Amino acid sequence: MSVFHYTDLNGFKGIVEGNTLWATNIHHLNDSKEYHHGMKCFLNALDFIDEKYFDPSMKGSIEVMMEHFMRNQGVYIFSTSFCLISDQLSQWRGYGNKQGICIEFDENELHDAYKHLNFKITRGDVFYTKEGSTFEARNEINSFLDLNYFSQNFSKDKFRRDVYLHNIMCALMPFFKHDGFEEEKEYRFIYTPLNEVPDVHFRISGDRLIPYIKPTVCEGVKLPIKKIIVGPSKSTADIVSGVHFFLRHHNYQNVEVVPSQIPYRT
C-alpha cells in the first residue's frame, strides 16, 4: 500500500539527507485536543457496550488507568502523518507561498525499515469523530477490543485485563481526531517507547516549541521512496529537474518525479 507525506522543499531535503521521517509529539499536532478527544470517545463508547461483554463497574478503573498513562508513558507518544490521497488540492493550499512536495512511500517497507527501534509502532487510518462521539466511535472501539475474547479471557483476571487495556489505549487513542479535520484523510505511524525515555528534540513553529523524535532506519537501508509529486508552481519544470538531480545524488536512481496535475494557480 502507498501512503503520501506532504512537505515543502526544505522538509523534503531534510528527509532525504537525514534518511528519516521525524515524528511529532502527539500532544503538539494541529488538533489542539489531540489524544484527549480519543480518550473521551473511548469512555463514552463504553457506556453502550453490552454488559455481557463489559462490566460497567470497570469504567472507573479504566479512567484511573488512562490518567496514569497520560502522566507517564502517554507523554512520550509520537506520530508521523501521511495522507491516503496523492496530489490533493487542500494539501497544496496549506503550503501557501512554500513549494509543496508529495512523497509516496511503500507503507509496509517503511514499517520494516523502523521495526528494529525500541518503540511499539502502530499504524493505521485516523478515525474522524464528533466531539463527545459515542455511536461513531463504538464500532471502531469494538473492533479493537474484540469483545468476545475480552469477555472470555479477562473478566476474572484484573492484571491481564489491565495490561490488555493498556495496550489497547496505546494502539487506539492516537487514531481518533475531530471530524473537522476529515478532509486530511490521514494515516499515521505511532511510536510509543517500550522501556526508556526516547531522545527528544525540539523545533520552533510560530510561537511554540514542538517536541519530536528522529527515528532511524535500519543500517544500510534507505527510505522506500516510490515517487515524488511536485506541487503547483510557476517554475514546475525547474523544480522537477532539481528534485531529479538531488535524488540521483543521494542514490535514489529510479524514483519517478512528476508535476501535480491540479491546475492550481499559486
Solvent accessible surface area in square Angstrom, and as a share of the most:
residue,aa,sasa,rsa
1,M,116,0.52
2,S,29,0.18
3,V,0,0.00
4,F,22,0.09
5,H,32,0.14
6,Y,20,0.07
7,T,15,0.09
8,D,25,0.13
9,L,69,0.34
10,N,123,0.63
11,G,26,0.25
12,F,4,0.02
13,K,99,0.42
14,G,41,0.40
15,I,16,0.08
16,V,7,0.04
17,E,88,0.39
18,G,46,0.44
19,N,39,0.20
20,T,12,0.07
21,L,3,0.02
22,W,111,0.39
23,A,0,0.00
24,T,16,0.09
25,N,8,0.04
26,I,0,0.00
27,H,61,0.27
28,H,62,0.28
29,L,29,0.15
30,N,94,0.48
31,D,8,0.04
32,S,112,0.72
33,K,109,0.46
34,E,4,0.02
35,Y,1,0.00
36,H,103,0.46
37,H,6,0.03
38,G,0,0.00
39,M,24,0.11
40,K,94,0.40
41,C,0,0.00
42,F,0,0.00
43,L,28,0.14
44,N,34,0.17
45,A,0,0.00
46,L,6,0.03
47,D,94,0.48
48,F,111,0.46
49,I,12,0.06
50,D,79,0.41
51,E,127,0.57
52,K,140,0.60
53,Y,58,0.22
54,F,8,0.03
55,D,73,0.38
56,P,71,0.45
57,S,90,0.58
58,M,16,0.07
59,K,44,0.19
60,G,40,0.38
61,S,43,0.27
62,I,2,0.01
63,E,69,0.31
64,V,99,0.57
65,M,31,0.14
66,M,2,0.01
67,E,92,0.41
68,H,105,0.47
69,F,6,0.03
70,M,28,0.13
71,R,161,0.59
72,N,72,0.37
73,Q,51,0.23
74,G,0,0.00
75,V,63,0.36
76,Y,69,0.26
77,I,0,0.00
78,F,1,0.00
79,S,3,0.02
80,T,4,0.02
81,S,42,0.27
82,F,7,0.03
83,C,2,0.01
84,L,65,0.33
85,I,70,0.36
86,S,40,0.26
87,D,26,0.14
88,Q,26,0.12
89,L,54,0.27
90,S,37,0.24
91,Q,41,0.18
92,W,10,0.03
93,R,141,0.52
94,G,66,0.63
95,Y,48,0.18
96,G,54,0.52
97,N,167,0.85
98,K,131,0.55
99,Q,31,0.14
100,G,5,0.05
101,I,0,0.00
102,C,1,0.00
103,I,0,0.00
104,E,23,0.10
105,F,0,0.00
106,D,27,0.14
107,E,8,0.04
108,N,80,0.41
109,E,96,0.43
110,L,1,0.00
111,H,38,0.17
112,D,68,0.35
113,A,4,0.03
114,Y,1,0.00
115,K,131,0.56
116,H,93,0.42
117,L,30,0.15
118,N,56,0.29
119,F,33,0.14
120,K,73,0.31
121,I,26,0.13
122,T,24,0.14
123,R,86,0.31
124,G,15,0.15
125,D,69,0.36
126,V,10,0.06
127,F,36,0.15
128,Y,40,0.15
129,T,4,0.02
130,K,115,0.49
131,E,82,0.37
132,G,29,0.28
133,S,6,0.04
134,T,37,0.22
135,F,130,0.54
136,E,80,0.36
137,A,0,0.00
138,R,61,0.22
139,N,93,0.48
140,E,58,0.26
141,I,0,0.00
142,N,45,0.23
143,S,81,0.52
144,F,65,0.27
145,L,4,0.02
146,D,75,0.39
147,L,21,0.10
148,N,82,0.42
149,Y,100,0.38
150,F,6,0.02
151,S,30,0.19
152,Q,143,0.64
153,N,50,0.26
154,F,11,0.05
155,S,75,0.49
156,K,201,0.85
157,D,51,0.26
158,K,122,0.52
159,F,152,0.63
160,R,112,0.41
161,R,24,0.09
162,D,32,0.17
163,V,68,0.39
164,Y,38,0.14
165,L,3,0.02
166,H,57,0.25
167,N,68,0.35
168,I,15,0.08
169,M,3,0.01
170,C,3,0.02
171,A,17,0.13
172,L,0,0.00
173,M,1,0.00
174,P,0,0.00
175,F,6,0.03
176,F,0,0.00
177,K,3,0.01
178,H,59,0.26
179,D,39,0.20
180,G,61,0.59
181,F,54,0.23
182,E,82,0.37
183,E,111,0.50
184,E,37,0.17
185,K,80,0.34
186,E,10,0.05
187,Y,15,0.06
188,R,0,0.00
189,F,1,0.00
190,I,0,0.00
191,Y,3,0.01
192,T,3,0.02
193,P,9,0.06
194,L,100,0.50
195,N,124,0.64
196,E,113,0.51
197,V,101,0.58
198,P,17,0.11
199,D,109,0.56
200,V,38,0.22
201,H,57,0.25
202,F,124,0.52
203,R,82,0.30
204,I,135,0.69
205,S,52,0.34
206,G,79,0.76
207,D,140,0.73
208,R,113,0.41
209,L,111,0.55
210,I,4,0.02
211,P,17,0.10
212,Y,14,0.05
213,I,5,0.03
214,K,83,0.35
215,P,5,0.03
216,T,83,0.48
217,V,17,0.10
218,C,35,0.21
219,E,176,0.79
220,G,84,0.81
221,V,57,0.33
222,K,86,0.37
223,L,2,0.01
224,P,18,0.12
225,I,14,0.07
226,K,92,0.39
227,K,56,0.24
228,I,0,0.00
229,I,10,0.05
230,V,0,0.00
231,G,1,0.01
232,P,20,0.13
233,S,33,0.21
234,K,176,0.75
235,S,56,0.36
236,T,37,0.22
237,A,80,0.62
238,D,109,0.57
239,I,29,0.15
240,V,24,0.14
241,S,69,0.45
242,G,40,0.38
243,V,5,0.03
244,H,59,0.26
245,F,139,0.58
246,F,41,0.17
247,L,2,0.01
248,R,117,0.43
249,H,132,0.59
250,H,47,0.21
251,N,106,0.54
252,Y,17,0.06
253,Q,108,0.48
254,N,147,0.75
255,V,17,0.10
256,E,95,0.43
257,V,11,0.06
258,V,34,0.19
259,P,53,0.33
260,S,18,0.12
261,Q,146,0.65
262,I,44,0.23
263,P,135,0.85
264,Y,76,0.29
265,R,221,0.81
266,T,72,0.42
